[in-house]
Amino acid sequence: DFAGVDRSLVVTAFQSASGLLNLVNPTFAVVMGGLALGRVGYHKWLRFTLPLMIILLIVYAVVLSIGVFVPGQIF
C-alpha cells in the first residue's frame, strides 16, 4: 500500500495518467504517424482533442477519488 491507498488503485492512477499523456505527447509514434497519414497538423489536432482530454481528466479524478473513499477493492 502507498500512503494508505490500495496498490491496485495506484496502478490504475498511473495507467490512466500514462494513457492520457500518450494521447497528447508529440513524440508518441502512433499519434504522429496517424497525424502524418491524415495530413492533420499537430496544433489543429491538439485544439480538437483538448475538450476530450479535459473531460477524461475529470472522469479519471472522480473515479479515482471514489476508489479512495470506498472501502474494499473495486478495481
Secondary structure, DSSP 8 states (H G I E B T S, - for coil): -BTTB-HHHHHHHHHHHHHHHHHH-TT-HHHHHHHHHHT--HHHHHHHHHHHHHHHHHHHHHHHHHHHHSSS---
